Amino acid sequence: MLSNIGFPGLILILVIALIIFGPNKLPEIGRAVGKSMREFKKATEGLTDEVKKEIREDKNDSK
């Protein structure tokens, strides 16, 4: 979904966010979004590691 947004689209989103939230709130919002994305990435990596571990265990059990 986000990969379809080009540079002009990103600039437009930033301008709209600047108008809506103002320059004082943007850094706070950016930090919150960044923190949320980091936590989401950690959670998905944890799930991926668990699935890979179970696949390896199943392979070893079948041998």
Protein Blocks (a to p, Z undefined) as FASTA:
>chain_A
ZZmpcfklmmmmmmmmmmmnopmlmmmmmmmmmmmmmmmmmmmmmmmmmmmmmmmmmmmm
mZZ
